[in-house]
Amino acid sequence: MATIDPDTGLITNIDKVREAEYPSLASTTYLDHAGTTLYAKSLIDAYSRELTQNLFGNPHSASASSQLSSRRIDDVRLQVLRFFSADPDSFDVVFVANATAAIKLVADAFRDNDNGFRYQYHIDSHTSLIGVRELASRSSTCLNGDGEVEDWLSGLEHPNANSNGDLSLFAYPAQSNMTGRRLPLQWNQRILHARKSYSQPVYTLLDAAALVSTAALDLSDASTAPDFTAVSFYKIFGFPPLGALIVRKDSAKVLLQRRYFGGGTVDMVTVSGDAWHATKETSLHSRLEDGTLPFTNIVALQLAMEQHKRLYGSMSRVSRHASYLADTLRAQLRDLRHANGHQLCTIYNNGLLQDARQGPVIAFNLRDSDGKYISNSEVEKLGIVKNIQFRTGQLCNPGGVATHIGLSPDELRRNYAAGHRCGDDNDVLQGKPTGVIRVSLGAMSSPKDVTDFVDLLKEFYVDLNPIQSSTTEPVGNLSAAPQVNKFIVESLAVFPIKSCAAYKIPPGVSWDVGVKGLAWDREWCLVHQGTNIAMSQKRFPRMALVRPEVDLQRYVLRLTAELDSTRVRKLEVSLDSKPRSMSSINTCESTTNKSSNVCGEDVDVHVYTSPEVAGFFTDVLGVPCTLARFPGHGTIRQVRVRIPGTGKDATKVGRSIALANESPILLVSRSSVNRLNEQIKHNGGVGKAVAADSFRGNIVIAEDPGAGQFENPYAEDDWTGLQIGDEVNNTFEMLGPCQRCQMVCVDQKSAKRRQEPFSTLAKTRRKDGRVWFGMHMCLGLQEMTAISIQVGDRVTPYFGL
Ligand SMILES: *Cc1c(COP(=O)(O)O)cnc(C)c1O
């Protein structure tokens, strides 16, 4: 049981509570309680006991097990009303899947009104409320802020108000899921008053999903309560995934206009002759709950309320604890300044400290010392590397985001036309962010969570240099010695299967390079059988364990995967692209054509349907997946390289790739890797040096500094091209630096994730808020069909044209 500091409201023994109840928090900093809070171990234990010790049947019959479920559901319904201090004489609970389903239930009933309905919603609404407008056949209006709501309410409040008798629904969030601002609950009372005193057929739908997660919702005064209140229980207790619509009984009639019926909502139905049905006459909830209730979830809800009370006492205690931490965090974020005095964080809706009208949620953006916005997806990548979890983007709250950032509908459309989609990487357009960072606290948050997050920003984003800002720092190497040492090709690698391990080309073997890069590079990929999306190590680090070998003698791709120290699996696939060539090996290469999603782009690939192939990859990775092949002739994918300083993707016409993400060939310099490793060591990362393999380059070059000379790290940043070997035709064009993500943190030997090298790269190789390492390149003379290179070849860089 939590003990509370009476002055601050902080739970003083939170570390003990976390240790006992939330063991998973030991290894992570969780700041997304507005997404979902976490379930306590004792809840899951109690739930497991409850289910094993009892027999819960489908609630619709007379058997003992069925009766047990029915009785339990009745109990829980009452407990839910008590949880919100709602009088069972005035309110009923309708169980639904989640808050969105509760909202949709109301919307469906209003739509079924013979004359349709008018819909008014607040600009701070979650998309779940916004979508209702598509059902409002008479009109829908977005009220642009509290002032417009007040004006509209005043319009309702006199005897000859122009009501025109149309049924109307007003919806708003009790708390913004973006900023945490709590909106006035008195609006419900005013609407109730307008309905009773001036016969305005207006009803209120309160989206309380965000509010109830960290605050008590008190419906004890029926004269101020909304008509319909939507909640999701997982947001309060972490479990079960279940929602409810709390309905004022005296407003229920309007919901009963709903035409659909299903499952237990009817008493009698005829299906032949005149279709006729008699809806349940009993309770309101039984007429609105379609089909079998999620009865085990409802059992879990009862336990969730009990355990929560045992652990925290009450919602107002949770509220004080989380608010105190959020206030501390907000104050610290506001104090973060660059050396030139500029603030790092632009916080949206600065709540007053300890204000009851502000939930424990902070939405903000970061700006560098020049005042330029920092890409949120980049901040998120560092969060992933540092194991700190928070949300970025539009947060399903387009109105709130647009208002606070100051994006006009025109700008939003332009961003959409420019290719921006919610959740993508391109999140600063025309100098404005397209979303926000949101951190949110909850019952089991601790002061350490606050410190961890502030430390992340201090470490990576506070610019300590009073003069030069971090964004003006070029990726190029300012101190590059004019005299360049001799570089040679240290190693060559191909990645036959995109995102799996490398095949190192043995020294002495000369390897073909064509317009699409090194032969056999990224010819194949793995596709998830459920989604058809090309898989990557970002999500499936175990892909690094699939080791390929290109055997040109036997013309096979040999795959080995070490599941653990004793089990090794092997598979061979013919290199011949034609499925009819059944080679001596065991794979039946029956393939089908499918459109697969590679890096956000649809590509037609041949998918291997043989159970043996699919079985191999599914076993190794533990997800249902199979191999797919780039079709080769006829399919052209274009190079797409982002050029720092332009904020744009550059597409080089005529430069094609197979299944690689951006360019045909990636060049990595050993000297740059060495420099990076020195910096990692310098930053306290002793023993955390990374192998050049981490960068998954095709060509690793190394230099041999003569006696007394130094290496030239990052010299390649300034090259425009290079020649490999002595053949003058063996020229390559540099396309630009390679933008990096947290995937470089996957150790290519063990498939384990680490913090380095991304953490140090983010400090030393950042431009435009993004992190760069290695160079993209392609064949210089595109008309050449192929050249060949090998380990040990001399590398001659070009500068300028
Ligand atoms: C989370 C949330 C929702 C959606 O809840 P679901 O459980 O996904 O249906 C709607 N509105 C607000 C304010 C929320 O915070």
The ligand as an ORCA input file, in Angstrom:
! r2SCAN-3c Opt
* xyz 0 1
  C      -7.362      7.153    -25.365
  C      -8.396      8.101    -25.707
  C      -9.439      7.764    -26.577
  C      -9.525      6.431    -27.267
  O      -9.629      5.398    -26.371
  P      -9.752      3.900    -26.929
  O      -9.598      3.083    -25.716
  O      -8.652      3.732    -27.897
  O     -11.067      3.776    -27.565
  C     -10.375      8.704    -26.861
  N     -10.310      9.919    -26.302
  C      -9.337     10.282    -25.457
  C      -9.344     11.655    -24.866
  C      -8.345      9.385    -25.132
  O      -7.361      9.748    -24.299
*
